[in-house]
Amino acid sequence: MSGGIAYVYDPKDKLEQLSNLDTFELEKLEIEEDVDELKLLEKTT
């Protein structure tokens, strides 16, 4: 699989240290439009 997006709730900020970063990239969700879209997806599922 390639080109996918996954959102991970990581309140303790430990995902990066527990992950094999050779297989994917991590980015913080900082753009307000993206945050709003994720909140909308959460409400509709």
Secondary structure, DSSP 8 states (H G I E B T S, - for coil): --S-------TT--HHHHS-TTS--------HHHHHHHHHHHHH-
